[in-house]
Amino acid sequence: MGFESMTRKRPGPDAVAMTNGERRVRLLDRARVYACGLTPYDVTHLGHAATFVWVDTLTRVLRVLGVEPILCRNVTDIDDVLLEASQRAGTAYEGFAAYQEFRFEGDMAALGVRVPDFEPRAHSYVGAVVRLASALLETGHAYSAGGGVYFRGAHVAARAGLAHGEALRLARRYGGRPDDPAKEDPLDVAVWQRAEPGHPAWDSPWGPGRPGWHAECVAMSASVFGVGVDVHAGGADLRFPHHAYHAAMTEALSGVTPYARAWLHVGTVTVDGVKMAKSTGNLVLLKDLLARYPAPVIRLAIIDRAWNRSWDYTPEVVDHAAVRLEQLHRASGRPHEASEAERERLRALLAANLDVPAALDTAIEAGGQAARLLTAALGLS
């Protein structure tokens, strides 16, 4: 059965209310979802996949609740890490990025992750970043120096609940260049980065250069959705600086707060307690997992937990997901028609902070149509 089978036959008197942590987000017919997407410089690993599977789960659940998601998932194809990877490969960064994006799309399709409604690529929004920089200069939220334009970001760390020293550490880790001599404050960030040897560059009123990382996402999300979104999704490791500066910059541009009504900060995947990353050499590649397990098993291994909880990968985690999926499929075979109370219970659990584990327990116990409905709703067929 399709997702519509779990929606109400007639719209109720209330808007749909989804819980996101402590915030209740009320929705009517549509939900604007912006997902920080791919930087196309390497193969997909489980840590990457976890974010995009959770975003896909969110959009599927919204449909179950009778709300149509509009998903924008960007591609950051102007990035220093991407440039360095293409140089190591001895190929032009544009072609390198396109090839890596093609591989990523194949991985997502294999996992049953649906194609987003909008997929803006940073290289097409350079002009929008230039206009963003001009607007922030006009309002005094930015200043020009040394051929670049910098957003005044001294307040962003406190807004994100971080001590100044921790914010500086994260800024250095994520390429924020706090020691840039052109900056008035180390926590200011580049909206427009002056040209550097060996880097791609475009013309601007301040001289040749390229967009800053946070500014790229601001330009793409604002161009697609306007001044705000209902849900902004991405890995928990992007909470600061990327998401914090994205929100602050967008609010400075528009004067509308908050930029995002809710955040989906997906928990980090670790191996032996260390974040899965190329730099640590502990990657679990998606293609290797797909060679050993069916895609629905991998999906379930990712989502059978709290979405904001970090978790440690071991083969036993995936084996346990295979057992859970078998239980769900066996329960689906029982001849039982789901009552409206059972449907409502599943809807309530999914709306309550995407509580997939509790919804699975309920569907397995009820069996029959309830199990079949949840299997379809979560993309576990």
Sequence and secondary structure as in RCSB ss.txt:
>XXXX:A:sequence
MGFESMTRKRPGPDAVAMTNGERRVRLLDRARVYACGLTPYDVTHLGHAATFVWVDTLTRVLRVLGVEPILCRNV
TDIDDVLLEASQRAGTAYEGFAAYQEFRFEGDMAALGVRVPDFEPRAHSYVGAVVRLASALLETGHAYSAGGGVY
FRGAHVAARAGLAHGEALRLARRYGGRPDDPAKEDPLDVAVWQRAEPGHPAWDSPWGPGRPGWHAECVAMSASVF
GVGVDVHAGGADLRFPHHAYHAAMTEALSGVTPYARAWLHVGTVTVDGVKMAKSTGNLVLLKDLLARYPAPVIRL
AIIDRAWNRSWDYTPEVVDHAAVRLEQLHRASGRPHEASEAERERLRALLAANLDVPAALDTAIEAGGQAARLLT
AALGLS
>XXXX:A:secstr
  GGGGS SS  SS EEEEETTEEEEESSEEEEEEEEE  SS  BHHHHHHHHHHHHHHHHHHHTT EEEEEEEE
  S HHHHHHHHHHTS HHHHHHHHHHHHHHHHHHTT    SB  BGGGGHHHHHHHHHHHHHHTSEEEETTEEE
E  TTHHHHTT  HHHHHHHHHHTT  TT TT SSTT EEEEEE  TTS  B  TT SEEE HHHHHHHHHHHHH
 S EEEEEEEGGGIIIIIHHHHHHHHHHH  S SEEEEEEE  EEETTEE  GGGT   BHHHHHHHS HHHHHH
HHHSS TT  EE  HHHHHHHHHHHHHHHHHHTS     HHHHHHHHHHHHBT  HHHHHHHHHHH THHHHHHH
HHTT  
